[in-house]
């Protein structure tokens, strides 16, 4: 068995996707034999959070600590160097497949309550392929407990450069603001992108620019925002509905197997939202949240 557990393939036309049991992550997306997203091997753990579902928070919590409804909680520090709790509690859990059809799969997780997050939230993530429109990912989170729960969601797809270098990549992100972070990668302010190297509202070639930055104040058209990554060998569009108020862009020179990649990550909230409340969702008992994003090859 692969390190990521059971593999759930789906297909529509020339589109092929594999979703994994551990973390309910997106392991691969291929169209006509060409990678749309970065793919990792059977004997590998997802490099750099590749394809991960980030619940009940995306990105980082400073010191792993926060207060909610006048109670202070401490989470394990899963990013020991800077001392943060990173990317939620679902990445290394085995999710349950509750539907698996030729072109769609849904995985579910009842996030385990624990001292640092003593809440009851069930998350269901559905991946659906369309032969013309590509991949759509819909997430539903429901508070099944008796107390309010702080919540955020994010996704960590890496787009394949198809053998090209980061210097050849052009990016477009429909954001007017960038979050400024400190040495622990925690936001400490907001900056207008106008007149800066981070203004990606029109397509910009990366050249020597490298990013690990969150963007906000996203422009949407008919309820949908669109970010694009292009190379001379092709690229992809990452789209998201208005429930995603932030997009993180990460451009590692080396993700795995000596290859670079570009992560375009839709997030409902900012890093450290349990403390800053920036985009924080609060699920009332019996309440729910739904969000949809997707990838369309270029």
C-alpha positions as CSV (number, residue, x, y, z in Angstrom):
1,X,0.0,0.0,0.0
2,X,1.1,3.6,-0.7
3,X,2.2,5.6,2.3
4,X,-0.8,7.8,1.7
5,X,-3.1,4.8,2.1
6,X,-5.9,3.8,-0.3
7,X,-5.9,5.5,-3.7
8,X,-9.1,6.7,-5.3
9,X,-8.9,7.3,-9.0
10,X,-11.5,9.2,-10.9
11,X,-11.7,10.1,-14.6
12,X,-13.7,12.1,-17.2
13,X,-12.6,12.2,-20.8
14,X,-8.8,12.7,-20.9
15,X,-8.8,13.9,-17.3
16,X,-7.4,11.6,-14.6
17,X,-7.2,12.4,-10.9
18,X,-6.0,10.4,-7.9
19,X,-7.2,11.3,-4.4
20,X,-5.6,9.6,-1.3
21,X,-7.0,8.3,1.9
22,X,-4.5,9.9,4.2
23,X,-5.4,13.6,4.4
24,X,-8.0,13.3,1.5
25,X,-5.3,15.0,-0.6
26,X,-5.0,15.5,-4.3
27,X,-2.1,13.3,-5.3
28,X,-2.2,13.8,-9.1
29,X,-4.1,15.5,-11.9
30,X,-3.2,14.5,-15.4
31,X,-4.8,15.4,-18.7
32,X,-3.8,13.6,-21.9
33,X,-0.8,12.1,-20.2
34,X,0.5,15.5,-19.0
35,X,0.7,16.6,-15.4
36,X,-1.5,19.5,-14.4
37,X,-0.5,19.2,-10.7
38,X,2.7,17.9,-9.1
39,X,2.6,14.2,-8.6
40,X,4.5,12.3,-5.9
41,X,5.3,8.6,-5.6
42,X,3.8,5.6,-3.8
43,X,6.6,5.5,-1.3
44,X,6.6,9.2,-0.6
45,X,4.7,11.4,1.9
46,X,3.2,14.5,0.3
47,X,6.2,16.9,-0.1
48,X,5.6,20.4,1.2
49,X,1.9,19.6,2.0
50,X,1.4,18.7,-1.7
51,X,-2.4,18.5,-2.4
52,X,-3.3,18.7,1.3
53,X,-6.7,19.6,2.8
54,X,-6.1,22.1,5.6
55,X,-8.8,21.9,8.3
56,X,-9.8,23.2,10.8
57,X,-7.3,25.9,10.0
58,X,-4.9,26.6,7.1
59,X,-1.4,28.0,7.3
60,X,0.0,28.8,10.8
61,X,-1.1,29.6,14.4
62,X,1.5,31.5,16.3
63,X,2.9,29.4,19.2
64,X,0.0,27.0,18.6
65,X,-2.0,29.0,21.1
66,X,-5.3,30.9,20.8
67,X,-8.3,32.0,22.9
68,X,-11.9,31.3,21.9
69,X,-15.0,32.1,24.0
70,X,-12.8,33.2,26.9
71,X,-10.8,29.9,27.0
72,X,-7.2,29.6,26.0
73,X,-6.0,26.5,24.1
74,X,-2.6,25.1,23.3
75,X,-2.0,22.9,20.2
76,X,1.1,20.8,19.4
77,X,3.8,22.7,17.6
78,X,4.0,21.0,14.2
79,X,6.4,23.6,12.8
80,X,9.0,23.4,15.6
81,X,11.6,25.8,14.1
82,X,9.5,29.0,14.3
83,X,7.2,27.5,16.9
84,X,3.9,27.3,15.1
85,X,1.0,24.9,14.7
86,X,0.7,24.4,10.9
87,X,-2.0,23.3,8.4
88,X,-4.6,21.9,10.8
89,X,-5.5,18.4,12.1
90,X,-6.6,16.5,9.0
91,X,-3.4,16.1,7.0
92,X,-2.3,12.8,8.6
93,X,-5.7,11.3,9.4
94,X,-7.2,8.5,7.4
95,X,-10.4,9.9,5.8
96,X,-13.3,7.6,4.9
97,X,-14.6,7.4,1.3
98,X,-18.4,7.7,1.5
99,X,-18.8,7.9,-2.3
100,X,-16.7,6.7,-5.2
101,X,-18.0,6.9,-8.7
102,X,-16.2,7.0,-12.0
103,X,-15.8,10.8,-12.1
104,X,-16.3,11.7,-8.4
105,X,-15.2,10.8,-4.9
106,X,-16.1,12.1,-1.5
107,X,-14.1,11.6,1.6
108,X,-15.2,12.5,5.2
109,X,-13.5,13.1,8.5
110,X,-14.8,13.7,12.0
111,X,-11.9,15.8,13.2
112,X,-10.8,14.3,16.5
113,X,-11.6,16.6,19.4
114,X,-8.4,17.1,21.5
115,X,-7.1,19.4,24.3
116,X,-6.0,22.1,21.9
117,X,-9.2,21.9,19.8
118,X,-12.1,20.3,21.8
119,X,-14.8,20.7,19.2
120,X,-16.8,18.4,17.0
121,X,-16.8,19.2,13.3
122,X,-17.3,16.8,10.4
123,X,-15.7,17.7,7.1
124,X,-16.6,16.2,3.7
125,X,-14.5,16.9,0.6
126,X,-15.8,16.0,-2.9
127,X,-13.6,15.9,-6.0
128,X,-15.5,15.9,-9.3
129,X,-14.1,15.8,-12.8
130,X,-15.7,17.2,-16.0
131,X,-14.2,16.5,-19.4
132,X,-14.4,20.2,-20.4
133,X,-14.3,22.2,-17.2
134,X,-11.7,20.1,-15.3
135,X,-11.7,19.5,-11.5
136,X,-14.1,21.0,-8.9
137,X,-13.6,20.5,-5.2
138,X,-16.5,21.1,-2.8
139,X,-16.1,21.1,0.9
140,X,-18.8,21.0,3.6
141,X,-18.0,21.4,7.3
142,X,-20.7,20.8,9.9
143,X,-20.6,21.5,13.6
144,X,-22.0,18.3,15.1
145,X,-21.3,19.3,18.7
146,X,-22.9,21.4,21.4
147,X,-20.5,24.3,21.4
148,X,-19.4,27.0,18.9
149,X,-16.3,26.0,17.0
150,X,-13.6,28.2,15.3
151,X,-12.9,27.0,11.8
152,X,-11.0,27.7,8.6
153,X,-10.2,25.7,5.5
154,X,-7.5,25.8,2.9
155,X,-6.1,23.7,0.1
156,X,-2.5,23.2,-1.0
157,X,-2.4,22.2,-4.7
158,X,1.0,22.5,-6.5
159,X,0.8,23.2,-10.2
160,X,3.2,21.3,-12.5
161,X,5.7,23.4,-14.5
162,X,5.9,20.6,-17.1
163,X,9.7,20.7,-17.2
164,X,10.0,24.5,-17.2
165,X,11.8,26.7,-14.7
166,X,10.3,29.1,-12.2
167,X,11.9,32.0,-14.2
168,X,9.7,31.1,-17.1
169,X,6.5,31.1,-15.1
170,X,3.9,33.9,-15.4
171,X,1.4,34.4,-12.6
172,X,-1.8,36.3,-12.3
173,X,-3.6,36.7,-8.9
174,X,-6.6,39.0,-8.6
175,X,-5.6,40.7,-5.3
176,X,-5.1,44.3,-4.3
177,X,-3.4,43.5,-0.9
178,X,-0.6,41.3,0.4
179,X,-0.2,40.2,4.0
180,X,3.1,41.3,5.5
181,X,4.6,38.6,7.8
182,X,7.3,38.4,10.4
183,X,10.2,35.8,10.7
184,X,7.7,33.2,12.0
185,X,5.6,33.7,8.8
186,X,2.7,35.2,10.8
187,X,0.9,38.3,9.4
188,X,1.7,41.6,11.1
189,X,0.2,43.9,8.6
190,X,-1.4,44.5,5.1
191,X,0.3,46.2,2.2
192,X,-1.2,47.4,-1.1
193,X,0.3,45.6,-4.0
194,X,0.2,48.7,-6.2
195,X,3.6,49.7,-7.4
196,X,5.3,46.7,-5.8
197,X,6.8,43.4,-7.2
198,X,3.7,41.7,-5.7
199,X,1.2,43.3,-8.1
200,X,0.0,40.2,-10.0
201,X,-3.3,41.6,-11.1
202,X,-1.9,41.5,-14.6
203,X,0.2,38.5,-15.7
204,X,3.7,38.9,-14.5
205,X,6.7,36.8,-15.3
206,X,8.5,35.5,-12.1
207,X,12.1,35.7,-13.3
208,X,13.9,35.9,-10.0
209,X,10.9,36.7,-7.8
210,X,10.1,33.9,-5.2
211,X,6.9,33.9,-3.2
212,X,5.6,32.6,0.1
213,X,2.9,35.2,0.4
214,X,-0.8,35.5,1.1
215,X,-3.0,37.9,-0.9
216,X,-6.4,39.3,-0.1
217,X,-9.0,41.7,-1.3
218,X,-9.6,39.4,-4.1
219,X,-11.6,40.5,-7.2
220,X,-14.4,38.1,-8.2
221,X,-16.6,38.1,-11.2
222,X,-20.1,36.5,-10.8
223,X,-19.0,35.1,-7.5
224,X,-15.7,33.5,-8.7
225,X,-12.1,34.5,-8.4
226,X,-9.4,33.3,-10.8
227,X,-5.6,32.9,-10.5
228,X,-3.5,31.6,-13.3
229,X,-0.1,30.0,-13.7
230,X,1.4,29.7,-17.2
231,X,4.6,28.4,-18.7
232,X,5.6,27.9,-22.4
233,X,4.6,24.3,-22.0
234,X,1.1,25.0,-20.6
235,X,-0.4,25.9,-17.2
236,X,-3.6,25.9,-15.2
237,X,-6.3,28.2,-13.7
238,X,-7.2,27.9,-10.0
239,X,-10.6,29.3,-9.4
240,X,-12.5,29.7,-6.1
241,X,-15.8,31.0,-4.9
242,X,-16.3,34.0,-2.6
243,X,-16.0,31.9,0.6
244,X,-12.2,31.9,0.0
245,X,-11.0,35.4,0.9
246,X,-7.3,34.7,0.7
247,X,-4.9,33.0,-1.7
248,X,-1.4,31.9,-0.7
249,X,1.2,31.6,-3.4
250,X,4.4,29.6,-2.8
251,X,7.1,29.0,-5.4
252,X,9.7,26.6,-4.1
253,X,12.8,26.1,-6.3
254,X,12.9,22.5,-5.1
255,X,9.8,20.6,-4.1
256,X,10.8,17.0,-4.7
257,X,12.8,14.9,-7.3
258,X,14.8,18.1,-8.1
259,X,11.8,19.8,-9.5
260,X,10.2,23.2,-8.7
261,X,6.5,23.8,-8.5
262,X,4.0,26.6,-7.9
263,X,1.4,26.3,-5.1
264,X,-1.8,28.4,-5.5
265,X,-3.7,27.9,-2.2
266,X,-7.3,29.1,-1.7
267,X,-7.9,29.8,2.0
268,X,-11.0,31.0,3.9
269,X,-8.9,32.9,6.4
270,X,-5.4,34.4,7.0
271,X,-2.6,32.6,8.9
272,X,-3.2,32.9,12.6
273,X,-6.8,33.7,12.1
274,X,-7.7,32.0,15.4
275,X,-6.0,34.9,17.1
276,X,-6.4,37.8,14.6
277,X,-10.0,36.8,13.6
278,X,-9.1,37.7,10.0
279,X,-11.5,35.7,8.0
280,X,-12.3,33.3,10.9
281,X,-15.4,31.2,10.5
282,X,-17.4,30.4,13.6
283,X,-19.6,27.3,13.2
284,X,-22.6,27.4,15.6
285,X,-24.0,24.1,16.9
286,X,-25.7,22.5,13.9
287,X,-24.3,25.1,11.6
288,X,-22.3,24.5,8.4
289,X,-20.0,26.1,5.8
290,X,-19.6,25.2,2.2
291,X,-16.9,26.3,-0.3
292,X,-15.9,25.3,-3.8
293,X,-12.7,25.8,-5.8
294,X,-11.2,24.0,-8.8
295,X,-8.5,23.6,-11.4
296,X,-8.8,23.9,-15.1
297,X,-5.9,23.1,-17.4
298,X,-4.7,25.8,-19.8
